Amino acid sequence: MFWFIALLLCALAVALVVVPLRVNRAAASLPDQSEANVDFYRERQAALEAGLAAGEISTSEFEQMQAELQATLLADVDGKPEASTEMSSPALSTNVIALIAFVIVASSLVIYLQLGAWQDVRLAEQIRNLDPGNPAQLEQFVSDLGERMASQPDNDQGWFLLAHTLMGLEDHAGAAAAFQHLVERYPDDAALAARYAEALFFAEGQQINAEVDAVLTRAQTLNPMDVSMLEIRGVDAFRTGRLDDALKFFEQALATGVTGNRERMLTAMVDRIRSVTGELEPADLTGRVINVAVSLSPTLQVADDAIVFVFARAANGPPMPLAATRLQAADLPREVRLDESMAMVPGVGLAQFNEINVVARVSASGEASASEGDIEVVSPLLDLSQEPAPRLSLTVGGEHP
């Protein structure tokens, strides 16, 4: 549809030039009337002279009629517009018209490409045809989008799309850079400040250093009751043993009125802290269990000391694993057990979420965070509310059953 409209407009532009040229050329090619007028004058002059000789008209009548005939001839010759030398020149014909048409079409395309509309059309087609389950396609889309945004610093919607896409792909450093660009353009936007702080927190290995602390403080200044900021502060306080502060942050987050999985997670954190401080009985950490048989595909070539992470994560919940373990490739094949005692954050484990996925990942960097070059397999969706406890087989580099 786009190219049809573009060609239609180009044809219209060419027509606006070609039609007047054709009309002028036709007008310029009409027979010259001057010669016909002279012939007519000569015939009338001869008739007047014959009438005078035959005595049909007097001398005074002859002179008057001759003067009128001469005046008519002069009026015809002087009043006729001269044919344009340009328009009647054979050199203008088809070559000039074709050149004008080419210039119109070429100029339109150059302007169109300079404005970036072609890239916008291509990007829209990529988004429409994007397959979230195709890693290569996702990487190509992110690469194209990143190059596009590098030349368009004012394209806020494109930068926002890039930041969210990178966040979904767990490229937290890239997402943080994209959100930072937006925050610099809109320093008073509380939502953008919070997303930047969250991305930077994960990019720094879920540690609050001086840079992360400054970004978090800025986001909380704009919105003191942002749930994500309160959760990050609470997790950091819990990890560093500041249980009173952690309890305060999690209770403040609950007070914002969150619902669903987020409410259950926060409630579990509050209960866990209270159990640690003696306000509640210790929670049962055996609870839900997932047994996973992990192996490597025979076609997969990795070093024996390559790090393999096996973890469960909520299908609709926080990105952090609910239970995780770390192995080496030399340990496989092996059956591993994921349970409540393996939660990265106490109180945020398998008991708090019913729908989960299990992931087995060979890490290229040796770090828990996803990175380029990782090889992983993801299980189908599991419902932990069903009995008996699920048992899985995952083959990294192959297909899971």
Summary of the structure (lengths in Angstrom):
residues: 401
radius of gyration: 42.1
end to end distance: 43.9
largest distance: 147.9
contacts: 1127
relative contact order: 0.06
helix: 58%
strand: 13%
